[in-house]
């Protein structure tokens, strides 16, 4: 499947409906774009939410775990919290 696209004055392109349908793309879906040997490559990506843990949330995890004090200290060092 090949299409000729134009870049708008704002740098935007519109993906033709057959391409969007083939990739099951919906409005707002994220795409990864990379430059590869002089070509633009677009790929659908799936983003997972990331939670920034508060000290309180970390305490909840540690209380629910079966880790001893030494292991908890090692976790905190590995997480950059000490």
Secondary structure as UniProt FT lines:
FT   TURN            9..10
FT   HELIX           17..22
FT   TURN            23..24
FT   TURN            27..28
FT   STRAND          31..36
FT   TURN            37..38
FT   STRAND          39..44
FT   HELIX           55..64
FT   HELIX           69..78
FT   TURN            79..80
//
